[in-house]
Structure formats: C-alpha cells, structure tokens
Amino acid sequence: MRVVEDIIGKEVLDSSAKVIGKVKDIEVDFETRTIEALILGKGGLSEGLGLSKGETIVPYEMVKKIGDKILLEGPIE
C-alpha cells in the first residue's frame, strides 16, 4: 500500500504541537481498505536498536491533517 509507505516514519504531533512519537506501523482493515489506527514508537536510540517496547496506538479518527508531519485533533490519553 503506497499510503502506508508515505506515513511510516512521520512525526506525530498532538493538538498543542508537542511531538508524541513517530509512526512505526499502521493497523489496516483489509475488508474496507481503511486505516484503523497509527502505532507510534517513542523514537530515540533504543527504538532504533529495537530495544524499546513503548508503543502508543492512535485511532485514525484523531488525525486532523497529514503533511510533512501528522497533526492530531486532541491530546493522547
């Protein structure tokens, strides 16, 4: 999926423009061909080495805009 390739690796910002992570993976509903959620990694050296276990799952409905970065509509709980 080309869209997936374009989104993975982008920084994700909450509504106050605070970076909350980078897109590590995407949940896709293959029946409806829609994105269900973004899976974010915390970033940093430990993530690059595969040592970080911290993930945040963001429902796709929270995405406000996708450009160079991904902007969310509200804070992550």
C-alpha positions as CSV (number, residue, x, y, z in Angstrom):
1,M,0.0,0.0,0.0
2,R,1.6,3.3,-1.1
3,V,-0.2,5.3,1.6
4,V,1.4,3.2,4.3
5,E,4.9,3.8,2.8
6,D,4.3,7.5,2.9
7,I,3.0,7.6,6.5
8,I,5.5,5.3,8.3
9,G,8.3,7.3,9.9
10,K,6.4,10.6,10.1
11,E,6.4,12.6,13.3
12,V,3.1,12.8,15.1
13,L,2.1,16.0,17.0
14,D,-0.8,16.4,19.4
15,S,-3.1,19.5,19.3
16,S,-0.6,21.6,21.3
17,A,2.2,20.8,18.7
18,K,4.1,18.5,21.1
19,V,5.8,15.6,19.3
20,I,4.4,12.4,20.8
21,G,6.3,9.9,18.5
22,K,6.9,8.6,15.0
23,V,4.6,6.3,13.1
24,K,6.1,2.8,13.4
25,D,3.2,0.8,11.9
26,I,-0.4,1.0,10.8
27,E,-3.5,-1.0,11.5
28,V,-5.5,-1.6,8.3
29,D,-8.9,-3.1,7.8
30,F,-8.4,-5.0,4.7
31,E,-12.1,-5.7,4.1
32,T,-13.0,-2.0,4.0
33,R,-9.5,-0.9,2.8
34,T,-9.3,1.8,5.5
35,I,-6.7,2.8,8.1
36,E,-7.9,2.0,11.6
37,A,-5.1,3.3,13.8
38,L,-1.5,4.5,13.8
39,I,1.0,2.7,16.0
40,L,3.6,5.2,17.3
41,G,7.1,4.5,18.7
42,K,8.7,6.8,21.1
43,G,11.8,7.2,18.9
44,G,15.4,7.6,20.2
45,L,18.4,5.3,20.1
46,S,16.7,2.4,21.9
47,E,13.9,2.4,19.4
48,G,16.4,2.3,16.5
49,L,18.1,-0.7,18.1
50,G,14.8,-2.5,18.6
51,L,15.1,-2.3,22.4
52,S,12.1,0.0,23.1
53,K,8.8,-1.6,23.9
54,G,6.9,1.6,24.3
55,E,4.1,2.0,21.7
56,T,1.1,4.3,21.5
57,I,-2.0,3.4,19.5
58,V,-3.8,6.4,18.0
59,P,-7.2,5.8,16.4
60,Y,-7.2,7.2,12.9
61,E,-10.3,9.3,13.7
62,M,-8.0,11.5,15.8
63,V,-5.9,12.5,12.7
64,K,-6.6,16.1,11.7
65,K,-4.1,16.6,8.9
66,I,-1.2,14.7,7.2
67,G,1.6,16.6,5.6
68,D,5.3,16.6,6.5
69,K,4.1,15.7,10.0
70,I,0.8,14.3,11.3
71,L,-1.3,16.6,13.4
72,L,-3.9,15.2,15.8
73,E,-7.2,16.8,16.9
74,G,-6.7,16.4,20.6
75,P,-4.3,15.1,23.3
76,I,-3.4,11.4,23.6
77,E,-4.9,9.8,26.8
